[in-house]
Amino acid sequence: MAASMALAVFAILVPLFALKLSIPSITKTVLSLLHKQGEQELHLQAELRKLKEEQDRIDIKDEFAKHAKLQRKMNKVTDELKSIRNSKFKRHLIIQWGVTIFLHFVHKLCYLMVIWSLREKPVIQMKYEWTWPIGSILAFPCGQPGAIGITWWVVASSLVIRESHRLLSAFRSNSSKKEI
């Protein structure tokens, strides 16, 4: 029974860790859904393209005044675009931080719920002698001698999953470098 409990807890922790790993991609998806180019920005970009095309058709040596006038218009449109993008960037940053903090909060809350709901049951039960020097620490919060409690199982499982992911990522990057 203890082995099935350990596997069940591990099966709960893997999706929680997957949630943690997918926080950046979820944040990017939310940002892409919320931040689309506005009509004013699209209009200014089209106007800037049109002015650039018009300026490219004009010979600077023959019609310098007209060329300079178009350049000033382009600078004005570019400044407007920059101001729109700056305000958009600030909103983007605030939303990014908010979504990231919210997802981290949900992630930690899920961990706490798992720990709270399984706090009285040992994940693994062993002989007390096997865990002797640190047995009471490992048994936290269930308190049964020789048991490994949910808190330490969550810590150990998270470390194993994180290191496995790190090693897998390192292996992938090394194999992709060898192919090049």
C-alpha positions in Angstrom: 0.0 0.0 0.0 2.8 2.4 0.8 4.3 2.0 -2.7 1.0 2.7 -4.3 0.6 5.8 -2.1 4.1 7.0 -3.1 3.3 6.5 -6.8 0.0 8.3 -6.4 1.6 11.3 -4.8 4.3 11.3 -7.5 1.6 11.2 -10.1 0.1 14.2 -8.5 3.4 16.1 -8.4 4.4 15.6 -12.0 1.5 17.7 -13.4 2.2 20.3 -10.7 5.8 20.5 -11.8 4.6 20.6 -15.5 2.4 23.6 -14.5 5.5 25.3 -13.1 7.5 24.6 -16.2 4.7 25.9 -18.4 4.2 29.2 -16.6 6.3 31.2 -19.2 4.4 29.8 -22.1 1.0 30.3 -20.5 2.0 33.9 -19.8 3.1 34.4 -23.4 -0.2 33.0 -24.6 -2.3 35.3 -22.3 -0.2 38.3 -23.4 -0.6 37.5 -27.1 -4.4 37.2 -26.6 -4.6 40.5 -24.7 -2.2 42.6 -26.7 -3.1 43.0 -30.3 -2.1 45.9 -32.4 -4.6 48.7 -32.2 -6.1 50.5 -35.2 -4.2 53.6 -34.5 -0.9 51.7 -34.4 -1.7 49.9 -37.6 -2.7 53.2 -39.3 0.6 54.8 -38.2 2.6 51.9 -39.5 0.8 52.0 -42.9 1.3 55.8 -43.0 5.0 55.4 -42.2 5.4 52.7 -45.0 3.6 55.0 -47.4 5.8 58.0 -46.5 8.9 55.8 -46.8 7.9 54.6 -50.3 7.2 58.2 -51.3 10.6 59.4 -50.0 12.3 56.5 -51.8 10.8 57.7 -55.1 12.1 61.2 -54.6 15.7 62.0 -55.7 17.3 63.9 -52.7 19.6 65.9 -55.0 16.8 67.3 -57.2 14.0 67.8 -54.6 15.8 68.2 -51.2 13.0 70.4 -49.6 10.3 67.8 -50.4 12.6 65.0 -49.2 13.3 66.9 -45.9 9.6 67.6 -45.4 8.8 63.8 -45.8 11.6 63.0 -43.4 10.1 65.3 -40.8 6.6 63.7 -41.2 8.3 60.3 -40.9 10.0 61.4 -37.7 6.7 62.7 -36.3 4.9 59.4 -37.1 7.8 57.4 -35.7 7.7 59.4 -32.4 3.9 58.7 -32.2 4.5 55.0 -32.7 7.2 55.0 -30.0 4.9 56.7 -27.5 2.2 54.2 -28.2 4.6 51.3 -27.9 6.0 52.6 -24.7 2.6 52.8 -23.1 1.8 49.4 -24.5 5.1 48.0 -23.1 4.2 49.3 -19.6 0.8 47.6 -19.7 2.4 44.5 -21.2 4.9 44.4 -18.3 2.2 44.8 -15.6 0.0 42.1 -17.1 3.1 39.8 -17.5 4.0 40.2 -13.8 0.4 39.8 -12.7 -0.2 36.6 -14.7 3.2 35.1 -13.6 2.6 35.9 -9.9 -1.0 34.5 -10.1 0.2 31.3 -11.7 3.0 30.9 -9.2 0.4 31.4 -6.4 -1.9 28.8 -7.9 1.1 26.4 -8.2 2.1 26.9 -4.5 -1.6 26.6 -3.4 -1.9 23.3 -5.2 1.2 22.0 -3.4 -0.2 23.2 -0.1 -3.5 21.5 -0.8 -1.7 18.2 -1.6 0.3 18.4 1.6 -2.7 19.4 3.7 -4.9 16.6 2.4 -2.3 13.9 2.8 -0.7 15.2 6.0 -1.9 12.3 8.3 -1.0 9.5 5.9 2.6 8.2 5.5 3.7 8.1 1.9 6.2 5.3 2.6 6.4 3.2 5.8 9.8 1.6 6.6 11.5 0.2 9.6 12.3 2.9 12.1 16.0 1.7 12.2 16.4 2.6 8.6 15.5 6.2 9.2 16.9 6.4 12.8 18.9 9.6 12.9 16.4 11.7 11.0 13.3 9.5 11.3 11.2 12.1 13.1 12.1 14.8 10.6 11.3 12.6 7.7 8.0 11.5 9.3 6.7 15.1 9.4 3.7 15.8 9.5 2.3 12.3 10.0 4.6 11.6 12.9 4.6 7.8 12.6 8.0 6.2 13.4 9.8 5.0 10.2 7.5 6.8 7.9 8.2 9.4 5.2 5.7 12.1 5.3 4.2 14.0 2.4 6.3 17.1 3.0 9.6 15.4 2.5 8.2 13.3 -0.4 7.1 16.5 -2.1 10.6 18.0 -1.6 12.3 14.8 -2.9 10.0 14.4 -5.8 10.4 18.0 -6.9 14.1 17.7 -6.7 14.1 14.5 -8.8 11.7 16.0 -11.4 13.7 19.3 -11.6 17.0 17.6 -12.0 15.6 15.1 -14.6 14.3 18.1 -16.6 17.6 19.9 -16.3 19.5 16.8 -17.5 17.1 16.2 -20.3 17.4 19.8 -21.4 21.2 19.6 -21.3 21.2 16.4 -23.2 18.9 17.9 -25.9 21.1 21.0 -26.2 24.3 18.9 -26.5 22.7 16.6 -29.1 21.5 19.5 -31.2 25.0 21.1 -31.1 26.5 17.8 -32.3 24.1 17.8 -35.3 25.3 21.2 -36.4 
